[in-house]
Amino acid sequence: MKKNLITFILAILTLAGFAQKENRYLREGNRSFEKGDFSDAEKDYRKALEANKESVKGQFNLGTAVYQEKNFEESANIFAGLGEKSIGKHDKSEVFHNLGNSLLEGQQYEKSIEAYKQALLNNPGDLDSKYNLEYARMKLQQQQQDQQNQDKQDKQDQDKQDKEDQKDQQDKQQNQDKQDQQKQPPKPDKISKEDAERMLEAMKNDEKKTMEKVKKQQVKVGVVSVEKDW
């Protein structure tokens, strides 16, 4: 029984020692934070969490310090984790407010809107969260409009590029056709109908004259044969 009591007392003393270290580092971190030395504050808050990794104050202050150092991704992760813990409504409202700020700075406007809504669910009178919520909505609308304009510009640029590519292809085909034509032998000129009729008539006349000549030759040969002296 005495042994168990001693073990229990030692456990309490150990926890007390860790709590003292945690509080000391938290105080040192707060002093650095107030001076604007966020890097040193971050180091002290991390030491506080080494003494007590479940410290809500340590995590909250660390998230705030890294936010001030513009490390918005890490601060968002820290505050998102705190938002899942069982803490009071007022503390949870501040956690979600800071989560919204981290997401807002990271241009994750839809997620930041949801975070501010959670902050207001836990503290409906939080004017800062109300203002930031409307600001996030405005930024989201602007982002969507910019995206639509960018998509429209990209389509116009693509259409223009497609037309230029098509024209280049047509020009290449025309050049190829010209080269192919130059390689082929020249075709005779097409004669008119009148010229063709004249040529045909001339051919008929020549043929007629030729036949008459042949007949004359045949007749002559016949005459010679008849008058032959036997």
KEKE-3310 file (N, C-alpha, C; in steps of 0.2 Angstrom, whole numbers, plus 5000, padded with zeros to 4 digits):
npx = (5004:5010:5019:5012:5006:5017:5022:5011:5012:5024:5021:5012:5020:5029:5020:5017:5029:5031:5020:5024:5035:5029:5021:5031:5037:5027:5024:5036:5036:5025:5029:5039:5031:5023:5033:5034:5043:5041:5047:5055:5045:5037:5047:5047:5034:5033:5042:5034:5024:5031:5033:5019:5010:4996:4992:4981:4982:4995:4995:4986:4992:5004:4999:4994:5007:5014:5005:5007:5019:5017:5015:5003:4997:5002:4997:4983:4981:4984:4974:4963:4964:4962:4949:4942:4943:4936:4931:4927:4913:4916:4931:4931:4925:4935:4945:4940:4938:4951:4955:4948:4954:4967:4964:4958:4969:4976:4969:4959:4944:4931:4932:4936:4924:4916:4922:4921:4907:4906:4912:4903:4892:4896:4898:4888:4888:4900:4908:4919:4920:4909:4911:4922:4917:4908:4918:4925:4916:4914:4927:4927:4917:4924:4935:4929:4924:4935:4941:4931:4933:4946:4945:4937:4946:4956:4950:4948:4961:4964:4956:4960:4973:4971:4965:4976:4984:4977:4977:4991:4992:4984:4992:5004:4999:4995:5007:5013:5005:5008:5021:5020:5013:5022:5031:5025:5023:5019:5003:4994:4987:4970:4959:4948:4930:4927:4940:4942:4932:4937:4949:4945:4937:4947:4955:4946:4945:4958:4958:4949:4955:4966:4960:4955:4966:4972:4962:4964:4977:4974:4966:4975:4984:4976:4973:4985:4987:4977:4981:4992:5004:5001)
npy = (4994:5006:5007:5009:5021:5029:5028:5034:5047:5051:5051:5061:5072:5071:5075:5087:5093:5093:5101:5113:5115:5116:5128:5137:5138:5142:5155:5161:5160:5168:5181:5183:5183:5194:5204:5203:5194:5181:5169:5165:5163:5153:5142:5141:5138:5125:5118:5119:5110:5099:5096:5094:5087:5087:5100:5112:5126:5127:5122:5131:5143:5140:5138:5151:5158:5152:5156:5170:5170:5167:5154:5147:5135:5126:5132:5131:5117:5115:5122:5116:5103:5106:5110:5099:5094:5092:5106:5122:5132:5146:5145:5136:5144:5154:5146:5141:5153:5157:5147:5149:5161:5157:5148:5157:5166:5157:5156:5147:5149:5143:5134:5142:5149:5140:5137:5150:5150:5140:5146:5156:5148:5144:5155:5167:5181:5185:5198:5200:5187:5187:5198:5193:5182:5187:5194:5183:5177:5186:5186:5173:5174:5183:5175:5165:5171:5176:5164:5160:5170:5167:5154:5157:5165:5156:5147:5155:5158:5145:5142:5151:5146:5134:5138:5144:5133:5126:5134:5134:5120:5120:5129:5121:5110:5116:5121:5108:5103:5111:5108:5095:5097:5103:5093:5085:5080:5093:5096:5095:5109:5112:5110:5121:5118:5122:5122:5109:5103:5109:5103:5089:5090:5093:5082:5073:5078:5075:5062:5059:5064:5055:5043:5045:5046:5033:5026:5030:5026:5012:5011:5014:5004:4994:4997:4996:4982:4977:4981:4974:4966:4950)
npz = (5000:5004:4995:4983:4985:4986:4972:4966:4971:4966:4952:4952:4955:4944:4934:4938:4936:4922:4919:4924:4916:4904:4906:4908:4896:4888:4893:4890:4877:4874:4878:4868:4857:4859:4857:4844:4839:4831:4827:4838:4847:4841:4843:4857:4860:4854:4862:4873:4870:4869:4882:4885:4875:4872:4875:4874:4874:4870:4857:4851:4852:4845:4833:4830:4830:4819:4809:4809:4804:4791:4787:4781:4778:4788:4799:4797:4797:4811:4818:4812:4818:4832:4831:4832:4845:4861:4867:4875:4869:4867:4865:4855:4845:4843:4838:4826:4819:4818:4810:4799:4795:4791:4780:4772:4769:4762:4750:4749:4748:4749:4759:4769:4771:4777:4789:4795:4797:4806:4817:4820:4823:4836:4842:4840:4841:4836:4829:4821:4814:4807:4798:4791:4785:4775:4768:4763:4755:4745:4740:4735:4725:4716:4713:4706:4695:4689:4686:4676:4666:4663:4658:4647:4639:4637:4629:4618:4614:4611:4600:4591:4589:4583:4571:4565:4564:4555:4544:4541:4538:4526:4518:4517:4510:4498:4493:4491:4482:4471:4469:4465:4453:4445:4443:4434:4417:4404:4399:4384:4375:4376:4362:4353:4349:4336:4330:4331:4322:4310:4309:4308:4296:4287:4288:4282:4269:4265:4266:4256:4245:4245:4243:4230:4223:4225:4218:4205:4203:4203:4192:4182:4182:4179:4165:4159:4161:4152:4140:4137:4127:4121)
capx = (5000:5014:5023:5007:5006:5024:5021:5006:5015:5029:5017:5009:5026:5031:5015:5018:5035:5029:5016:5028:5039:5024:5019:5036:5038:5021:5025:5042:5033:5020:5033:5042:5025:5021:5038:5034:5048:5036:5051:5057:5038:5036:5051:5045:5027:5034:5044:5028:5020:5035:5031:5012:5008:4989:4991:4977:4985:5001:4993:4982:4997:5008:4995:4994:5013:5015:5001:5010:5025:5014:5014:4996:4995:5003:4992:4976:4981:4984:4967:4958:4965:4959:4942:4939:4944:4931:4933:4921:4911:4920:4937:4930:4924:4941:4949:4937:4939:4958:4956:4945:4959:4972:4961:4957:4975:4978:4964:4954:4938:4925:4933:4936:4917:4913:4925:4918:4901:4907:4914:4897:4888:4898:4898:4884:4889:4907:4907:4925:4919:4903:4914:4927:4913:4906:4924:4927:4911:4916:4933:4925:4914:4929:4939:4925:4923:4942:4942:4927:4937:4952:4943:4935:4952:4960:4946:4949:4968:4965:4953:4965:4979:4968:4964:4983:4987:4973:4980:4997:4991:4982:4997:5008:4996:4995:5014:5014:5001:5012:5027:5018:5011:5029:5035:5021:5024:5014:4997:4993:4982:4963:4957:4941:4926:4928:4946:4942:4928:4941:4954:4941:4935:4954:4956:4941:4947:4964:4956:4946:4960:4970:4956:4954:4973:4972:4958:4968:4982:4971:4964:4981:4987:4971:4974:4992:4986:4973:4985:4998:5004:5002)
capy = (5000:5012:5007:5012:5028:5033:5028:5039:5054:5052:5052:5068:5076:5071:5078:5094:5095:5094:5107:5119:5117:5119:5135:5142:5139:5146:5162:5164:5161:5174:5187:5184:5184:5201:5208:5202:5189:5175:5163:5162:5161:5146:5137:5140:5134:5118:5115:5118:5104:5093:5094:5092:5087:5088:5106:5116:5133:5127:5121:5137:5148:5138:5139:5158:5160:5150:5160:5176:5168:5166:5147:5146:5128:5122:5135:5128:5110:5115:5124:5111:5098:5109:5111:5092:5093:5094:5112:5126:5136:5152:5143:5133:5149:5157:5141:5141:5160:5157:5142:5153:5166:5153:5146:5163:5168:5152:5157:5142:5153:5139:5131:5147:5151:5135:5138:5156:5148:5136:5150:5159:5143:5143:5162:5171:5188:5187:5202:5198:5181:5189:5202:5189:5178:5191:5195:5177:5176:5191:5184:5167:5176:5186:5170:5161:5176:5176:5158:5160:5174:5163:5149:5160:5167:5150:5144:5159:5156:5138:5142:5155:5142:5129:5141:5145:5127:5123:5138:5131:5114:5121:5131:5116:5106:5120:5120:5102:5102:5115:5105:5089:5099:5105:5087:5081:5083:5098:5094:5099:5114:5110:5114:5123:5114:5124:5120:5101:5102:5110:5097:5083:5091:5093:5074:5070:5080:5072:5055:5059:5064:5049:5037:5046:5044:5026:5023:5032:5021:5005:5011:5014:4997:4990:4999:4993:4975:4976:4983:4970:4962:4943)
capz = (5000:5004:4988:4978:4987:4983:4965:4965:4973:4961:4946:4953:4955:4937:4930:4940:4933:4915:4919:4926:4910:4899:4907:4908:4889:4886:4895:4886:4870:4874:4878:4861:4852:4860:4854:4836:4837:4830:4826:4844:4850:4839:4846:4864:4860:4852:4868:4878:4867:4870:4889:4885:4868:4872:4878:4870:4874:4866:4850:4849:4852:4840:4826:4829:4828:4812:4805:4809:4799:4784:4786:4782:4778:4794:4804:4795:4800:4818:4820:4811:4823:4838:4830:4833:4852:4866:4871:4876:4863:4865:4863:4848:4840:4841:4834:4819:4817:4815:4804:4793:4792:4788:4774:4768:4766:4757:4745:4750:4750:4751:4766:4774:4773:4781:4795:4799:4799:4812:4822:4822:4827:4843:4845:4835:4841:4834:4823:4816:4810:4802:4793:4787:4781:4770:4764:4760:4750:4740:4736:4731:4719:4712:4711:4701:4689:4686:4682:4670:4661:4661:4654:4640:4636:4635:4623:4612:4612:4608:4594:4586:4587:4579:4565:4563:4562:4549:4538:4540:4535:4520:4514:4515:4505:4492:4491:4489:4475:4466:4467:4461:4446:4442:4441:4429:4410:4402:4395:4378:4376:4374:4356:4353:4345:4329:4327:4330:4316:4304:4308:4305:4289:4283:4288:4278:4263:4264:4265:4250:4240:4245:4239:4223:4220:4224:4212:4198:4202:4201:4185:4177:4182:4175:4158:4157:4160:4147:4133:4137:4121:4122)
cpx = (5004:5018:5018:5006:5012:5024:5016:5008:5020:5026:5014:5015:5029:5027:5016:5024:5034:5025:5019:5033:5035:5022:5025:5038:5033:5022:5031:5040:5029:5024:5037:5037:5024:5026:5038:5039:5044:5041:5053:5050:5037:5040:5049:5038:5028:5038:5039:5025:5024:5034:5024:5009:5000:4987:4987:4980:4991:5000:4990:4988:5002:5005:4995:5001:5015:5011:5004:5017:5023:5014:5007:4994:4996:4998:4985:4976:4981:4977:4962:4958:4961:4952:4939:4940:4937:4933:4927:4919:4915:4927:4936:4929:4930:4945:4946:4938:4946:4959:4953:4950:4964:4970:4960:4964:4978:4974:4960:4947:4932:4926:4933:4929:4914:4916:4922:4911:4901:4908:4908:4892:4890:4898:4894:4885:4896:4907:4913:4923:4914:4907:4918:4923:4911:4912:4926:4922:4912:4922:4932:4922:4919:4933:4935:4924:4930:4943:4937:4931:4943:4951:4941:4941:4956:4957:4948:4956:4968:4962:4957:4971:4977:4967:4971:4986:4984:4976:4987:4997:4989:4988:5002:5005:4996:5002:5016:5011:5005:5018:5025:5016:5017:5032:5031:5023:5018:5009:4996:4987:4975:4961:4950:4937:4927:4934:4946:4938:4933:4946:4951:4939:4942:4956:4952:4943:4953:4963:4953:4951:4964:4966:4955:4961:4974:4968:4961:4973:4980:4969:4970:4984:4982:4972:4980:4991:4982:4977:4991:4998:5006:5007)
cpy = (5006:5013:5011:5019:5032:5033:5034:5046:5056:5054:5059:5073:5077:5075:5086:5097:5097:5100:5113:5121:5119:5126:5139:5143:5143:5153:5165:5165:5167:5180:5188:5186:5192:5206:5207:5197:5182:5168:5160:5160:5154:5141:5136:5136:5127:5115:5114:5111:5098:5091:5092:5092:5088:5095:5110:5123:5132:5126:5127:5142:5146:5140:5147:5161:5158:5154:5167:5176:5167:5159:5145:5139:5124:5125:5132:5121:5110:5117:5119:5105:5100:5109:5104:5090:5095:5100:5117:5130:5142:5150:5140:5139:5153:5152:5141:5148:5160:5152:5145:5158:5162:5151:5152:5166:5163:5151:5151:5145:5149:5136:5136:5149:5146:5136:5144:5154:5144:5141:5154:5155:5143:5150:5167:5178:5190:5191:5201:5193:5183:5193:5198:5184:5181:5192:5189:5175:5180:5189:5177:5169:5179:5180:5166:5165:5176:5170:5157:5164:5170:5158:5151:5162:5161:5147:5148:5158:5150:5138:5146:5150:5137:5132:5142:5139:5124:5127:5135:5125:5115:5124:5126:5111:5109:5120:5113:5100:5106:5111:5098:5091:5100:5099:5083:5085:5088:5095:5098:5103:5111:5114:5116:5118:5116:5122:5112:5100:5104:5105:5091:5084:5091:5085:5071:5071:5076:5064:5054:5059:5058:5043:5038:5044:5037:5023:5024:5027:5014:5005:5011:5007:4993:4991:4995:4985:4973:4976:4979:4966:4955:4940)
cpz = (5000:4998:4983:4979:4985:4976:4963:4966:4968:4954:4946:4952:4948:4933:4932:4937:4926:4915:4920:4919:4905:4900:4907:4900:4886:4887:4891:4879:4869:4874:4871:4856:4853:4857:4846:4834:4837:4829:4833:4848:4848:4842:4853:4864:4858:4858:4873:4876:4868:4877:4889:4878:4867:4874:4872:4869:4869:4859:4847:4847:4846:4833:4825:4827:4821:4807:4804:4804:4792:4782:4786:4782:4784:4799:4803:4798:4807:4821:4818:4816:4830:4837:4832:4841:4856:4870:4871:4870:4862:4862:4856:4843:4838:4837:4827:4816:4814:4810:4798:4790:4789:4781:4769:4765:4761:4751:4744:4752:4752:4758:4771:4776:4778:4788:4799:4801:4805:4818:4824:4825:4834:4846:4840:4835:4839:4828:4818:4812:4805:4796:4788:4783:4775:4765:4760:4754:4744:4736:4732:4725:4714:4709:4705:4695:4686:4683:4676:4664:4659:4656:4647:4636:4633:4629:4617:4609:4608:4601:4589:4584:4582:4572:4561:4560:4556:4543:4536:4536:4527:4515:4512:4510:4498:4489:4488:4482:4470:4464:4463:4454:4442:4439:4435:4422:4408:4398:4389:4379:4373:4368:4357:4348:4337:4326:4326:4324:4310:4303:4305:4298:4284:4283:4283:4270:4261:4262:4258:4244:4239:4241:4232:4219:4219:4219:4205:4197:4200:4194:4180:4177:4178:4167:4156:4156:4154:4140:4133:4130:4123:4116)
residu = (MET:LYS:LYS:ASN:LEU:ILE:THR:PHE:ILE:LEU:ALA:ILE:LEU:THR:LEU:ALA:GLY:PHE:ALA:GLN:LYS:GLU:ASN:ARG:TYR:LEU:ARG:GLU:GLY:ASN:ARG:SER:PHE:GLU:LYS:GLY:ASP:PHE:SER:ASP:ALA:GLU:LYS:ASP:TYR:ARG:LYS:ALA:LEU:GLU:ALA:ASN:LYS:GLU:SER:VAL:LYS:GLY:GLN:PHE:ASN:LEU:GLY:THR:ALA:VAL:TYR:GLN:GLU:LYS:ASN:PHE:GLU:GLU:SER:ALA:ASN:ILE:PHE:ALA:GLY:LEU:GLY:GLU:LYS:SER:ILE:GLY:LYS:HIS:ASP:LYS:SER:GLU:VAL:PHE:HIS:ASN:LEU:GLY:ASN:SER:LEU:LEU:GLU:GLY:GLN:GLN:TYR:GLU:LYS:SER:ILE:GLU:ALA:TYR:LYS:GLN:ALA:LEU:LEU:ASN:ASN:PRO:GLY:ASP:LEU:ASP:SER:LYS:TYR:ASN:LEU:GLU:TYR:ALA:ARG:MET:LYS:LEU:GLN:GLN:GLN:GLN:GLN:ASP:GLN:GLN:ASN:GLN:ASP:LYS:GLN:ASP:LYS:GLN:ASP:GLN:ASP:LYS:GLN:ASP:LYS:GLU:ASP:GLN:LYS:ASP:GLN:GLN:ASP:LYS:GLN:GLN:ASN:GLN:ASP:LYS:GLN:ASP:GLN:GLN:LYS:GLN:PRO:PRO:LYS:PRO:ASP:LYS:ILE:SER:LYS:GLU:ASP:ALA:GLU:ARG:MET:LEU:GLU:ALA:MET:LYS:ASN:ASP:GLU:LYS:LYS:THR:MET:GLU:LYS:VAL:LYS:LYS:GLN:GLN:VAL:LYS:VAL:GLY:VAL:VAL:SER:VAL:GLU:LYS:ASP:TRP)
# end
